[in-house]
Amino acid sequence: MLPEKRLTRRRGIYLLPNLFTTGALFSGFYAITSAMGGRYETAVIAIFVAMILDGLDGRVARLTHTQSEFGAQYDSLSDMVSFGAAPALVMYLWAFSSLGKVGLFAAFVHTAGGALRLARFNTQLQTADKNYFQGLPSPAAAAILAGFIWICLEYKYDIELFKYFALVLTISTGLLMVSNFRYSSFKSIDLKGKVPFIVAIAVMLGIAFVMAQPQTMLFLLFLGYAISGPVITLVMRRRKLQERKA
């Protein structure tokens, strides 16, 4: 009798979605190195590029049916660098280096908040409500800090006048990431469905506003999203209390 052939399963990773993740990771790394060289505008733009690439990798994986546990873990590690460490270090080098330990503490709060947020997200992935995120997503938190720096650089604001506001802002983004506030995930939006013509016009105008003043509009958009979490949570709690009383 011929010996039974053993079927060996080839192990590997899906290349396409992980290329986007690698691009996001490189953008975060490039933001750090740019800030170390004093190129802060390049650093904040690199953070926003990382956000775009991070948004694409998951969508590409779903469209091509190439989701994997490796990809999910790699994406989290990339997010930690690009949205946890990078914005905190850029902010520290730009605004907090003269504040000593206070500045170091603020930057660490954002970094630790990003790490804890990602760890909690990974452990609750199977049980969490798909329509909401628990805590401010780390890309949005990073966009707030990057957008604020970009505005100050664009309009040549003196950082000495705003460094304490930046301090509060950095600590706040770190705490919001580990909060229990609920943020809309926008996953219920059907991009394939038809919409009224007025919606298409609104989207077009929105893109035009962002392109005209990207630093201001991106900062305000993500700041508004950060504020929406407490508002949504309070509204949902009030509805639950009214339902119980009824």
C-alpha positions in Angstrom: 0.0 0.0 0.0 1.1 3.5 -0.8 1.6 5.7 2.3 -1.3 8.2 2.7 -0.4 11.6 1.6 -0.7 14.3 4.2 -2.3 17.5 3.1 -0.4 20.5 4.3 -2.1 23.8 4.6 -0.2 26.7 3.3 0.0 29.5 5.8 0.3 33.1 4.7 -1.3 36.5 4.9 -3.5 38.4 2.5 -1.3 41.0 0.7 -3.8 43.7 -0.5 -5.5 44.8 2.8 -2.2 44.5 4.7 -0.5 46.9 2.2 -3.0 49.6 3.2 -2.3 48.8 6.9 1.4 49.0 6.3 0.9 52.4 4.5 -1.0 53.7 7.5 1.7 52.4 9.9 4.4 54.1 7.8 2.4 57.4 7.8 2.3 57.3 11.6 6.0 56.6 11.8 6.7 59.4 9.2 4.6 61.8 11.3 6.9 61.1 14.3 10.1 61.5 12.4 8.8 64.7 10.7 8.0 66.2 14.1 11.5 65.3 15.3 12.8 67.3 12.4 10.6 70.3 13.1 8.3 69.7 10.1 5.1 69.8 12.0 2.7 70.5 9.1 4.1 67.5 7.2 3.6 65.5 10.5 -0.1 66.4 10.8 -0.8 65.7 7.2 0.8 62.3 7.5 -1.6 61.5 10.4 -4.6 62.4 8.2 -3.1 60.2 5.4 -2.9 57.4 7.9 -6.6 57.9 8.7 -7.5 57.5 5.0 -5.4 54.3 4.6 -6.8 52.9 7.9 -10.3 53.4 6.6 -9.5 51.7 3.3 -7.8 48.5 4.7 -10.9 47.1 6.4 -13.2 48.0 3.4 -10.8 46.4 0.9 -10.6 43.3 3.1 -14.4 43.0 3.2 -14.9 43.7 -0.5 -12.3 41.1 -1.5 -13.2 38.6 1.3 -9.7 38.7 2.7 -10.5 39.3 6.4 -8.2 37.5 8.8 -7.3 37.5 12.5 -3.8 38.5 11.5 -5.1 41.5 9.6 -7.2 42.6 12.6 -4.3 42.4 15.0 -1.9 44.1 12.6 -4.5 46.9 12.1 -4.7 47.5 15.9 -0.9 47.7 16.2 -0.8 50.2 13.3 -3.5 52.3 14.9 -1.6 52.4 18.1 1.4 53.9 16.3 -0.5 56.2 14.0 -3.3 57.4 16.3 -2.0 56.8 19.8 1.8 57.5 19.8 2.2 59.7 16.8 -0.3 62.6 17.6 0.8 62.5 21.3 4.5 62.8 20.3 3.9 65.5 17.7 1.9 67.5 20.2 4.6 67.1 22.8 7.4 68.2 20.6 5.4 71.1 19.2 3.8 72.5 22.4 4.7 70.6 25.6 8.5 70.4 25.6 8.7 73.5 27.7 6.1 72.3 30.2 8.3 69.5 31.6 6.5 66.6 33.4 3.1 68.2 32.9 3.5 68.1 29.2 4.9 64.5 29.3 1.9 63.5 31.4 -0.6 65.0 28.9 1.0 63.2 26.0 1.1 59.9 27.9 -2.6 60.2 28.8 -3.5 60.3 25.0 -1.1 57.5 24.2 -2.4 55.3 27.1 -6.0 56.1 26.2 -5.4 54.9 22.6 -3.8 51.7 23.8 -6.6 50.9 26.3 -9.3 51.9 23.7 -7.9 49.5 21.1 -7.5 46.7 23.7 -11.1 47.1 24.8 -12.3 47.2 21.2 -10.6 43.9 20.4 -12.0 42.1 23.4 -15.5 43.3 22.8 -15.5 42.8 19.0 -18.0 39.9 19.0 -20.4 41.3 21.5 -20.4 45.1 20.9 -23.3 46.9 19.3 -22.3 47.4 15.6 -24.1 50.7 15.4 -22.1 52.4 18.1 -18.5 52.6 19.4 -17.8 52.6 23.1 -15.4 55.5 23.6 -14.1 58.0 21.1 -12.4 56.1 18.2 -8.6 56.6 18.2 -8.5 58.0 14.6 -11.0 60.7 15.5 -9.0 61.6 18.7 -5.8 61.8 16.6 -7.6 64.0 14.0 -8.6 66.5 16.8 -5.0 67.0 17.9 -3.6 67.0 14.3 -6.3 69.5 13.2 -5.6 71.8 16.1 -1.9 71.9 15.3 -2.6 72.4 11.6 -4.8 75.4 12.3 -2.2 77.0 14.6 0.5 76.5 12.0 -1.7 77.7 9.1 -2.6 81.0 10.8 0.7 81.4 12.6 -0.8 81.4 16.1 1.7 81.7 18.9 1.8 78.4 20.7 2.6 80.1 24.0 -1.0 81.5 24.0 -2.6 78.1 23.3 -0.3 75.5 25.0 -2.6 75.1 28.0 -5.6 74.7 25.8 -3.6 72.1 23.9 -2.8 70.5 27.2 -6.5 70.2 28.2 -7.4 69.0 24.6 -4.8 66.3 24.7 -5.8 65.0 28.1 -9.5 65.1 27.0 -9.0 63.0 23.9 -7.2 60.4 25.9 -10.0 60.2 28.5 -12.7 60.2 25.9 -11.2 57.2 24.2 -11.5 55.2 27.4 -14.9 56.6 28.4 -18.3 54.8 28.1 -19.8 57.4 25.8 -21.4 55.9 22.7 -20.3 57.2 19.3 -22.1 56.5 16.1 -20.2 54.0 13.9 -22.1 55.1 10.7 -22.2 51.4 9.7 -25.9 51.5 9.2 -25.5 54.0 6.3 -26.3 52.2 3.0 -23.8 53.6 0.5 -25.2 51.4 -2.2 -28.8 52.6 -1.9 -30.4 55.6 -3.6 -30.6 59.0 -1.8 -32.6 62.2 -2.6 -30.8 64.6 -4.9 -30.5 67.2 -2.1 -28.3 64.7 -0.2 -25.9 64.5 -3.1 -25.7 68.3 -3.2 -25.1 68.5 0.5 -22.3 65.9 0.2 -20.7 67.8 -2.7 -20.9 71.1 -0.7 -19.4 69.4 2.3 -16.4 68.1 0.3 -16.0 71.6 -1.2 -15.9 73.2 2.3 -13.3 70.7 3.5 -11.1 71.1 0.5 -11.3 74.9 0.8 -10.2 75.0 4.5 -9.1 71.5 5.3 -7.4 72.3 8.6 -10.3 74.2 10.1 -13.1 72.0 8.7 -11.4 68.7 9.7 -10.8 70.0 13.2 -14.4 71.2 13.7 -15.9 68.0 12.2 -14.0 65.7 14.5 -14.4 68.0 17.5 -18.2 67.9 16.8 -18.0 64.1 16.6 -16.2 64.0 20.0 -18.9 66.2 21.5 -21.7 64.0 20.0 -20.7 61.1 22.2 -21.8 62.6 25.5 -24.9 64.0 23.8 -25.9 60.6 22.3 -25.3 58.9 25.6 -27.4 61.4 27.6 -30.3 61.2 25.1 -30.3 57.4 25.2 -30.2 57.3 29.0 -33.1 59.8 29.2 -35.2 57.7 26.8 -34.5 54.6 28.9 -35.6 56.4 32.1 -38.8 57.6 30.4 -39.6 54.1 29.2 -39.1 52.7 32.7 -41.4 55.4 34.1 -44.0 54.6 31.4 
